[in-house]
Amino acid sequence: MDHDEIKKVIEFLKNTDVTELLIEKDGSKLKIKREKYLYHTGPTPPAVVPPIPGVQEVVKESVEEHYVSITSPIVGIFHRAPSPEAPPYVDVGTVVKKGQVLCIVEAMKLMNEIESDTNGIIRKIPVENGQPVEYGETLFQIEPSS
């Protein structure tokens, strides 16, 4: 997809209730996610980069283009293991299957298991254990297996 096609898709989606869209065309993928913004009066953590209004993520041509991003479905605390004494569910290089638990995001004392959307290999874990995460923040990047 070229730049103009992407702009047209984004403009079209502005007036709809669609919150997530994945388009595959000619070997390229375009993934767009929208979210409702939750405002709070507390300070914003320095590691949080504000999202582009109306668009959470656009997958672009790059080495990581073919990676699948697993994002947080909620605001909470990221935990790599089921308990402080247990080993992490996965590490970089771990082969995972669709539906396999990758981590826990704790929100209001509820432990929410986050599962893989695909079979593949964990290539990146950009979040540190115990770190707060925002809705839509990337937790893992997986290279899908064919």
N, C-alpha and C positions, 0 to 999 in steps of 0.2 A: 504494500500500500504506500502511496506517496503522501507527502505532507498535506496536500489539499484534500485528499480523501479522508484522512484522519480528522482534519478540521471539520469537514462536513458531518462526519459521524458524531463528533462531540457536540456540534451545534444542534444537530437533530435530537440528541439525547437530553439536552437542557430542558425541553418542554415535555418530558415523559417521566413516568414513575420508575423506569428501569434503573436498577442500582448496580448491575454488573453485566458486562457484555464481553464475549470472547469471539473474535473474528479470525479465521485462518484463511489466508489467500496467497496462492503462489509461493508456498513455503514460509511465509511470514505470519506472525501472530500479533494481534493487537488486543490487549486486555484493558478494559476500562472499568473502574469501580468508583461509585459515588457513595458518599456518606452524609448523614445528617450531622451537623456540627454540634458538639456539646460544649458549651462555654462554662468555664469555672473561674472563680476569682483568685485562685492560688497561682503561684508562679509556674511558668512553663519550664520543665526540665531542659537543661541546655542541649541535650542530645536529640531533642525532638525538632524535626524540620517541619514547618507548616506545609500541609499539602496544597497543591494547586487547586483553587476553587473548582469544584465540580468534577475533578478528575483525580483519582487516587494513584493510578498506576498505568503507564503505557509501556508495553514491552517493546524495546527497540532492537535494531540490528546491532549485535555485539557478541562477544564470546558467551556471555550469560543469557543471550536471547532465548536459547532453548531450555533454560532452567525454569522449573515451576516454582513459584514463590508460595510458600505456606504463610498466610498472614493471620494475625490475631483477630478472632471474631468479636472480641470484647476488650475493654480496658481492664487491666489487672497486673498481677505480678507474675513474671515468667519463671518457671521452675523446670530445670532440665531433668530432674529425677523425682520419683514418687515420694521420697523422704530425704532428709539431709544426709543420712548414712548410706543410702542406696547409690549405685552407679547411675550415670545418666542413661536415659532411654536410648539416645543415639549420640554419635560423635560425627565429625566430618569424616567422610569415607565410608560410613555405615550404609550397607545395602538395606533398603526398606521396601515394604510392600504396601499397596493401597490399603488403607484402614488401620495401619499400624500406629500405635500411640507414639508421638514424637516428644511431647512435653505436656506440662500442665500450666494453665493460666488461672491463677487464683483471683477470684473477684468476690468481694464481700464474704470471705471465709468459705466460698464454694470452690472446689477444685474441678476445673473444666479440662478434660483430656482433649488435646489437639491431635488429630490423626492426619496421616499422609493422604493426599488426594491422588497419588500416583505411585507406581513402582519405580524405583530408581536408586540413586546414590546421593547421600547428603553431601553437598559441595560447599555450603556456607551456613554458618550460624551467627548472624550479625548481632544477636542479643546476648548479654551476659546473664548468668544465673542470678535470680533475685532482683533483676532490673524491672522497673515498671514499663509496661508496654501500652501503646495506644491501639484503638480499633484500626485495623487495616495495616498495622506495622508488620513488616516482613520478619518472620521468626526463623525460617529455614529457606534455603534454595536447594532444590533437588534437580539433578540431571536425570530426566526420565530414561528408563531402559526401554529398548524397542521390543 
